[in-house]
Amino acid sequence: MGMDRRELADFLRTRRARVSPIEVGLPGNSRRRVPGLRREEVAQLAGMSVDYYTRLEQGRGPHPSRQILNALGRALMLTTDERAHLFHLTGQAPALSQGPRRDVPEGVLHLLEGLDGTPAYVLDAKYDMLAWNDTCAALFGWPYESGPKQGNVIRWIFAAPNLREHLCDEEKSRFAWGSVADLRAAAARYPEDRGIRELVAEMLALSPEFAQMWATHDVEVRRDQRKVISHPELGEIAIECQVLHIPDRDQRLIIYTAAPGSPAQLKLCQLRALSKNGLRNLPAGS
């Protein structure tokens, strides 16, 4: 794929017009003839000559380097999708992120809070827990302040004292295998991320079961699954685990649901009351 100079020029002009001087720390001026930033201001923010940037906007510039594209992305305050589009217009693959993002979108946090009677939480690509609601804490028995054991689901699975028993269960074994395959896919997406490398090294040293799964080189993005969770007060709860992807963060919103009117839905409603009481016991079948 080659460089589309005309599309690139149009894209840069429209993005420049969208950014106000105040947003990038420049003084505003009521006498401005054009909306947004001037060309010289974009060039200054991106650390390039005005002539170079002008030629890009006129569709006659040279093929920009990745460094130039990254600088333009910052100067024009491009979103993740817009940065990827900028690279594609020049015939290049988007720049790889250095590591999984941990900032959960504000709208997702509001959604977690609004799902008062539905257990839900957010994972990053490394399987670190980023956010959860009270009903989720009541389901799994997590202390509200610290989240699940050690804050990472992979550690939670493979450091469990009853791991071998869990792996004899088809459903729990499938979840463990899928989690390892998903982590391997994340390791390929973020080859420079120290946290993922350290997690994998730790699990390889700790768990022969993890090492066996990791050695298969299976790759899979986590998807929906049925689960049965054994709760210390409510007994077994058969639920649907819905996985909703948050693409611009590479995160997953996990929601546990049950059919309307089912015994499982009644138990999920009871969890709401337990969440207000600060239940702390870790369920046996999580």
C-alpha angles and dihedrals in degrees: 000000000000133000117284101211097180094051091044091052093049092046093051092048094051093046091048091052091053098057118081120214091239091058091061096040099262124131115261121235127197091206095066113132095203132046117250125000129349119239092249090053092053089048091050093049092047095046097240137114120276090234092055093050092044091055090051090054091047092054095244103092128120123263104284120230124236088255091056092047092050090049092050090048090056095043093050093041092235121187121236091264092047092051090052090049091050090056093046091053089060093047095253134121114252116265113268118244115242094227146344114297116242101190108104115212113256091234091056090051089053089049091053090052092047093053089076097158097033123079110234139159142169126239128190123219090272091054093249113151109243104171140352140171129244094257090056090051089052091049094054099027096238121163103252093230100052108027123214123352109300090349096264126096094210090056089044092055101043099036092054113120090223095049096126090051090051092050090056087064110084095216096048092043090053090051092051093048092046092050092053092047090050091050091052090053089051090050089057092049092049106033092161097050110118094195094059092045092051092047092052092047091049093050093046089055094042105041130040087191091058090046091053092051093044091052092061090068090219113167123199137150110229115259140176119308142172115244137185113209121193109218120195094228105024101038123219117358117194107204143164115246107213116195116203116186123222098206102191091053098034087232134135128226107208116201126183114211139170135200114274112266094012123131088247092057090052090053091049088054089052089053088065090065092044090053090061090054094055099240110203108179116111112234117240097227103046 
